[in-house]
Amino acid sequence: MLLKRLREEVLEANLELVRAGLVLYTFGNASGVDREQGLVVIKPSGVDYDVLKPEDMVVTDLNGKIVEGTLRPSSDMDTHTLLYREFEGIGAVVHTHSEFATSFAQAGMGIPAFGTTHADYFHGPVPVTAPLSDAAIEGRYVHETGRAIVARFDGATGEPAIDPMAVPACLVAGHAPFVWGKTAAEAAHNAVVLEAVAKMAYRTLTLKASAAEVSQALLDRHYLRKHGAKATYGQG
């Protein structure tokens, strides 16, 4: 069986989404990539989490061609593989329809960086893509979803470019969040945190619609203490 350990890690990431309450029924998916072999492990489409086993994970190449597995891969596979091709530093991708993050996506709003909880994980607002055109929706929809995410990060939409390693999440307008990390466990962790900060942001805006985002100094202080070159958080 190819990539036995990565299959186990991807399965665990998928199960973490269930434990954290980020997915309903068979919604959502997680994947991981082996950069040395150029292979992706991804959840099969529409299979109950309760019965998933490592051997059920589907292995594809970076273009989505199935290399090993008897089940169909996630319907979002083309988004995952495009993100792996474009964001070379990432090792895993998670997609959920978690309630609060998806609410921001449906509103076409990014998630503002209102406080230090947000800053601990995201070095700035979590962006939202431009809406897909009718032609994109009617064509290679899942592929175009990935292109919309990349366009938002590389500045092709006319907005400032964003480092995908510093803001490891994006909301797809009218759809839901995609989140990533260096490992499957980290991507799932980031998805859980994203939902938490989305909930806090929603409540902040409910309490005060004109609430200001956290200062750049405070954003930098909290993000860099965990992720900077001289990070001080944790035990090293």
C-alpha positions as CSV (number, residue, x, y, z in Angstrom):
1,M,0.0,0.0,0.0
2,L,1.5,3.3,-1.1
3,L,2.1,6.1,1.5
4,K,0.8,4.1,4.5
5,R,1.8,6.7,7.1
6,L,0.4,9.7,5.1
7,R,-2.8,7.8,4.6
8,E,-3.1,7.4,8.4
9,E,-2.3,11.1,9.0
10,V,-4.9,12.2,6.4
11,L,-7.5,9.9,7.9
12,E,-6.8,11.3,11.3
13,A,-7.2,14.9,10.0
14,N,-10.5,14.0,8.5
15,L,-11.7,12.5,11.8
16,E,-10.5,15.6,13.7
17,L,-12.9,17.7,11.6
18,V,-15.7,15.5,12.8
19,R,-14.6,15.6,16.4
20,A,-14.4,19.4,16.2
21,G,-17.9,19.7,14.8
22,L,-16.7,21.3,11.5
23,V,-18.4,18.8,9.2
24,L,-21.9,17.2,8.9
25,Y,-22.5,13.7,7.5
26,T,-20.0,13.3,4.6
27,F,-19.3,17.0,4.1
28,G,-15.7,18.2,4.1
29,N,-12.4,16.6,3.2
30,A,-8.7,16.6,4.0
31,S,-5.7,15.6,1.9
32,G,-1.9,15.5,2.2
33,V,1.0,15.5,-0.2
34,D,4.2,13.7,-0.4
35,R,6.5,16.2,-2.2
36,E,9.3,13.7,-2.9
37,Q,7.0,11.3,-4.7
38,G,4.7,13.9,-6.1
39,L,1.7,12.0,-4.8
40,V,-1.5,13.2,-3.0
41,V,-3.6,11.2,-0.5
42,I,-7.2,12.4,-0.2
43,K,-10.5,11.3,1.3
44,P,-12.8,9.4,-1.0
45,S,-16.1,11.1,-2.0
46,G,-19.2,10.6,0.0
47,V,-18.0,7.9,2.4
48,D,-19.2,8.0,6.0
49,Y,-16.4,9.0,8.4
50,D,-17.5,6.2,10.7
51,V,-16.3,3.5,8.3
52,L,-13.2,5.2,6.8
53,K,-10.0,3.3,7.0
54,P,-6.5,4.2,5.9
55,E,-6.7,1.9,2.9
56,D,-9.8,3.8,1.7
57,M,-7.8,6.9,1.1
58,V,-7.2,7.6,-2.6
59,V,-3.7,8.3,-4.0
60,T,-3.4,10.6,-7.0
61,D,-0.6,12.4,-8.7
62,L,-0.4,16.2,-8.5
63,N,-2.7,16.5,-11.5
64,G,-5.4,14.3,-9.9
65,K,-4.7,11.1,-11.9
66,I,-5.5,8.1,-9.6
67,V,-2.5,6.1,-8.8
68,E,-3.9,3.7,-6.2
69,G,-7.4,3.2,-4.7
70,T,-10.7,1.7,-5.7
71,L,-12.9,4.5,-4.6
72,R,-13.5,7.9,-6.3
73,P,-11.6,10.7,-4.7
74,S,-13.2,13.8,-3.1
75,S,-15.2,15.9,-5.5
76,D,-12.9,18.8,-4.4
77,M,-9.8,17.0,-5.5
78,D,-9.0,19.5,-8.4
79,T,-8.9,22.4,-5.9
80,H,-6.6,20.5,-3.6
81,T,-4.1,19.5,-6.3
82,L,-4.1,23.0,-7.8
83,L,-3.2,24.4,-4.4
84,Y,-0.4,21.9,-4.0
85,R,1.0,22.9,-7.4
86,E,0.8,26.6,-6.7
87,F,1.6,26.8,-3.0
88,E,4.8,24.8,-2.8
89,G,5.3,25.2,1.0
90,I,2.0,23.5,2.0
91,G,1.8,19.8,2.9
92,A,-2.0,19.4,3.5
93,V,-5.3,20.9,2.6
94,V,-8.6,20.8,4.5
95,H,-12.1,21.9,3.3
96,T,-15.1,22.3,5.5
97,H,-18.4,24.0,5.6
98,S,-18.0,25.0,9.2
99,E,-20.9,27.3,10.3
100,F,-19.3,30.7,11.0
101,A,-16.5,30.6,8.5
102,T,-19.0,29.6,5.8
103,S,-21.3,32.4,6.9
104,F,-18.5,34.9,6.1
105,A,-17.9,33.2,2.8
106,Q,-21.6,33.3,1.9
107,A,-21.6,37.0,2.8
108,G,-18.6,37.6,0.5
109,M,-16.7,39.0,3.5
110,G,-13.2,38.2,4.7
111,I,-12.7,37.6,8.4
112,P,-11.1,40.8,10.0
113,A,-8.2,40.5,12.4
114,F,-10.0,41.8,15.4
115,G,-7.7,40.5,18.1
116,T,-4.8,38.5,19.3
117,T,-6.5,35.1,19.0
118,H,-6.7,35.7,15.3
119,A,-3.1,37.1,15.2
120,D,-1.7,33.9,16.8
121,Y,-2.5,32.0,13.6
122,F,-3.3,34.4,10.7
123,H,-0.9,37.3,10.0
124,G,-3.8,39.5,8.7
125,P,-7.4,39.2,7.7
126,V,-8.5,35.9,6.2
127,P,-9.4,36.8,2.6
128,V,-12.4,36.0,0.5
129,T,-12.2,35.2,-3.2
130,A,-13.9,37.1,-6.0
131,P,-17.2,35.4,-7.0
132,L,-16.8,32.9,-9.8
133,S,-18.2,33.8,-13.2
134,D,-21.0,31.8,-14.8
135,A,-18.5,30.5,-17.3
136,A,-16.2,29.3,-14.5
137,I,-19.1,27.6,-12.7
138,E,-20.3,25.9,-15.8
139,G,-16.8,24.8,-16.9
140,R,-14.1,23.3,-14.7
141,Y,-15.8,24.5,-11.5
142,V,-13.6,22.7,-9.0
143,H,-10.4,23.7,-10.8
144,E,-11.7,27.3,-11.1
145,T,-12.3,27.4,-7.3
146,G,-8.6,26.7,-6.8
147,R,-7.7,29.4,-9.4
148,A,-9.8,31.9,-7.5
149,I,-8.0,31.2,-4.3
150,V,-4.6,31.5,-6.0
151,A,-5.6,34.7,-7.7
152,R,-6.5,36.3,-4.4
153,F,-3.2,35.4,-2.9
154,D,-0.9,36.3,-5.8
155,G,-2.6,39.7,-6.2
156,A,-4.1,39.0,-9.6
157,T,-7.4,40.4,-8.4
158,G,-5.9,43.9,-7.9
159,E,-5.7,43.5,-4.1
160,P,-2.4,43.1,-2.2
161,A,-0.7,39.8,-2.5
162,I,-0.7,37.5,0.6
163,D,1.8,34.9,1.8
164,P,-0.1,31.6,1.9
165,M,2.1,30.4,4.7
166,A,1.3,33.5,6.9
167,V,-2.4,33.3,6.2
168,P,-3.1,29.6,5.8
169,A,-6.8,29.9,4.8
170,C,-9.1,31.4,2.3
171,L,-12.9,31.8,2.0
172,V,-14.4,31.0,-1.3
173,A,-17.2,33.4,-2.0
174,G,-20.6,31.8,-1.8
175,H,-19.0,28.5,-0.9
176,A,-16.9,27.8,2.2
177,P,-13.3,27.8,3.6
178,F,-10.2,26.0,2.4
179,V,-7.4,25.8,5.0
180,W,-3.9,24.4,4.7
181,G,-0.8,23.6,6.7
182,K,2.6,21.9,6.6
183,T,1.1,18.7,7.8
184,A,-2.4,17.1,7.8
185,A,-2.6,17.6,11.6
186,E,-1.6,21.3,11.3
187,A,-4.2,21.9,8.5
188,A,-7.0,20.4,10.6
189,H,-5.8,22.4,13.6
190,N,-5.9,25.6,11.5
191,A,-9.4,24.8,10.4
192,V,-10.6,24.5,14.0
193,V,-8.9,27.8,14.9
194,L,-10.4,29.4,11.8
195,E,-13.9,28.5,12.9
196,A,-13.2,29.9,16.4
197,V,-12.0,33.2,15.1
198,A,-14.8,33.4,12.6
199,K,-17.3,33.0,15.5
200,M,-15.5,35.7,17.5
201,A,-15.5,38.1,14.5
202,Y,-19.2,37.5,14.0
203,R,-19.9,38.3,17.6
204,T,-17.6,41.3,17.5
205,L,-19.4,42.8,14.5
206,T,-22.8,42.0,16.2
207,L,-21.7,43.9,19.3
208,K,-20.2,46.8,17.3
209,A,-20.5,46.9,13.5
210,S,-17.8,49.6,13.4
211,A,-15.2,47.7,15.4
212,A,-11.7,48.4,14.4
213,E,-9.2,45.7,13.5
214,V,-6.2,45.1,15.8
215,S,-3.2,47.3,15.3
216,Q,-0.4,46.2,13.0
217,A,2.0,46.3,16.0
218,L,-0.2,43.9,18.1
219,L,-0.8,41.7,15.1
220,D,2.9,41.4,14.4
221,R,3.7,40.8,18.1
222,H,1.4,37.9,18.5
223,Y,2.0,36.3,15.1
224,L,5.7,36.5,15.2
225,R,6.1,35.2,18.7
226,K,4.7,31.9,17.4
227,H,5.8,31.9,13.8
228,G,8.7,34.4,13.4
229,A,12.4,33.7,13.1
230,K,12.8,34.4,16.8
231,A,9.6,32.8,18.0
232,T,9.4,32.5,21.8
233,Y,6.1,30.6,22.2
234,G,6.3,27.0,23.5
235,Q,9.3,25.0,24.5
236,G,11.4,25.3,21.4
